Amino acid sequence: MCHQTPTDKVTVNSMNTDEGVRTLPVPGRRCPACLERGETIWVIPGKCCPQCGTPVN
């Protein structure tokens, strides 16, 4: 069973002080099992849903 933390964005710390912190979108898919229950849970493809444990490809 997979235990993953939900992530929809990644924080990238910049080496330059003038750029600050950026967020970049990460490709994801909605968990089909949670979607059937009316919940929208985003999962990185190839990982398991953090809510129900369903593998998402």
Secondary structure, 3 states (H helix, E strand, C coil): CCCCCCCCEEEEECCCCCCCEEEEECCCEECHHHHHCCCCCEECCCCECCCCCCECC
